[in-house]
Amino acid sequence: MKAPSAADLSTFLCVANHLNFSRAAVELGLTPSALSHAVRTLENRLGVRLFNRTTRSVGLTEAGERLFARLKPAFRDIDDALEDLNHYREKPSGNLRITAGRQAAELVLLPLASKFLEAYPDVKLEIVTDDALVDVVAQGFDAGVRFGARLEADMVSLPIGSFMRSVVVGSADFFRKHPIPQKPEDLHGLPCIRHRFPSGAMYRWEFERGGIAQEIEIDGPLTLGDVSLMVGPALQGVGLAYIFEDMVKAQIADGSLIQVLGDWCPYYPGLHLYYPSRRHVPATLKAFIECARAAREVGPR
């Protein structure tokens, strides 16, 4: 049996990470058919089937799981060894992949990315937006961004970006037809624009004042899975929206949206960058972390 090459095994690892031939093919720069052929060739060479494939799903066989478990730390050590060479370069170079929700990318990551890429022109940064919680290791990312600091035991977290808050806004036309809420409980009975998480759960609006926290289950005619889509319907008077302040600052300033319940909407730390607590953090990620720390504002704006 001819021993498989490192490239063959790297291809296997990529498919095993994604469990999706189309996504793995994009990462490897191959067509799905070429990738499928490469995997079949590897399986024939090894004499075992590594994947169970149907028209709807891809899964590892028992042999595939065992090979994946043995190869993953070995290739990680190889990656670490290659990353160590970055210390001998004047500036880091290579690829950096980060996963984030759409709002996190829009509000924090993209402004930070422009500063980072200007400082490190030899780095290629890829930001993949996904509002679902992503396993950065399994999906082949260097880091992720999400709200909150609660993470798995093998993850490191640090706050990035400035303090944030969400605000309740409605159009002038809306408030000509409906009373202005004075406290969170007044939202009951008012049409609101609801947000459903990728998990299927409905977001309950969160408020706090004087150490008293409340969660309000609101109702309304429109439910959206993307917070950024709420601005248009709110301007059209469909309902009240609970949205990141940064996304509606211009509309509040020009009076097209009116903010209410402001004293119940405190600032909070906001977004966190999280990454595996490995012994060797890639030089590109180290540079991004330092850039994020330098750009972070302390305290509310």
Long-range contacts (C-beta under 8 A, 24 or more apart in sequence): 1-45, 1-46, 1-47, 2-45, 4-42, 4-45, 4-46, 8-38, 8-41, 8-42, 8-45, 9-42, 9-71, 9-75, 10-75, 11-35, 11-38, 11-39, 11-42, 12-39, 12-42, 12-50, 12-64, 12-67, 12-68, 12-71, 13-68, 13-71, 13-72, 13-75, 14-140, 15-39, 15-51, 15-58, 16-50, 16-51, 16-60, 16-64, 16-68, 17-138, 17-139, 17-140, 18-139, 18-140, 19-57, 19-58, 19-59, 19-60, 20-58, 21-58, 27-140, 76-278, 79-282, 80-278, 80-279, 80-280, 83-280, 83-282, 83-283, 84-280, 86-282, 86-283, 86-284, 87-283, 91-120, 91-121, 91-122, 91-287, 92-120, 92-122, 92-123, 92-283, 92-284, 92-286, 92-287, 93-120, 93-122, 93-123, 93-284, 94-122, 94-123, 94-124, 94-282, 94-283, 94-284, 95-123, 95-124, 95-125, 95-126, 95-284, 96-123, 96-124, 96-125, 96-126, 96-142, 96-143, 96-282, 96-284, 96-285, 96-288, 97-126, 97-128, 97-140, 97-141, 97-142, 98-125, 98-126, 98-127, 98-128, 98-141, 98-142, 98-143, 98-144, 98-145, 98-288, 99-127, 99-128, 99-129, 99-130, 99-134, 99-136, 99-139, 99-141, 99-143, 99-144, 99-145, 100-127, 100-128, 100-129, 100-130, 100-144, 100-145, 100-146, 101-129, 101-130, 101-131, 101-145, 101-146, 102-129, 102-131, 102-226, 102-228, 103-227, 103-228, 103-244, 103-247, 104-145, 104-146, 104-147, 104-271, 105-129, 105-145, 106-228, 106-247, 107-161, 107-164, 107-244, 107-246, 107-247, 107-271, 108-145, 108-160, 108-161, 108-270, 108-271, 109-145, 112-160, 112-161, 112-291, 112-292, 112-295, 115-291, 115-295, 116-287, 116-288, 116-291, 119-287, 119-291, 120-284, 120-287, 123-284, 123-287, 125-288, 131-197, 131-198, 131-225, 131-226, 132-198, 132-199, 136-274, 136-275, 136-276, 137-276, 142-275, 142-282, 142-284, 142-285, 143-273, 143-274, 143-275, 143-285, 143-288, 144-273, 144-274, 144-275, 145-271, 145-272, 145-273, 145-274, 146-271, 146-272, 146-274, 147-270, 147-271, 147-272, 148-272, 149-269, 149-272, 151-272, 151-274, 154-276, 154-277, 155-274, 155-275, 155-276, 155-277, 156-274, 156-275, 156-276, 156-277, 157-272, 157-273, 157-274, 158-272, 158-273, 158-289, 158-292, 158-293, 159-269, 159-270, 159-271, 159-272, 159-273, 159-296, 160-271, 160-272, 160-273, 160-292, 160-293, 160-295, 160-296, 161-270, 161-271, 161-292, 161-295, 161-296, 161-297, 162-270, 162-296, 162-297, 162-300, 162-301, 163-267, 163-268, 163-269, 163-270, 163-297, 163-299, 163-300, 163-301, 164-244, 164-245, 164-246, 164-267, 164-268, 164-269, 164-270, 164-271, 165-244, 165-245, 165-265, 165-266, 165-267, 165-268, 165-300, 166-206, 166-242, 166-243, 166-244, 166-245, 166-265, 167-242, 167-243, 167-244, 167-245, 167-248, 167-252, 167-259, 167-261, 167-262, 167-265, 168-205, 168-240, 168-241, 168-242, 168-259, 168-260, 168-261, 168-265, 169-234, 169-240, 169-241, 169-243, 169-248, 169-251, 169-252, 169-257, 169-258, 169-259, 169-260, 170-234, 170-237, 170-239, 170-240, 170-241, 170-257, 170-258, 170-260, 171-234, 171-235, 171-236, 171-237, 171-256, 171-257, 171-258, 172-255, 172-256, 172-258, 173-237, 174-234, 174-237, 174-239, 174-240, 175-258, 177-237, 180-260, 181-240, 181-260, 181-261, 182-261, 183-261, 183-264, 184-214, 184-216, 184-261, 184-264, 185-214, 185-216, 187-216, 187-218, 187-240, 188-216, 188-218, 188-219, 190-218, 190-220, 190-239, 190-240, 191-219, 191-220, 191-221, 191-238, 191-239, 191-240, 192-218, 192-219, 192-220, 192-239, 192-240, 192-241, 192-242, 193-220, 193-222, 193-223, 193-224, 193-230, 193-233, 193-234, 193-238, 193-239, 193-240, 193-241, 193-242, 194-218, 194-219, 194-220, 194-222, 194-223, 194-224, 195-223, 195-224, 195-225, 195-227, 195-230, 195-242, 196-223, 196-224, 196-225, 197-225, 198-225, 203-242, 205-242, 207-261, 207-264, 207-265, 208-264, 208-266, 209-263, 209-264, 209-266, 214-264, 218-242, 267-300
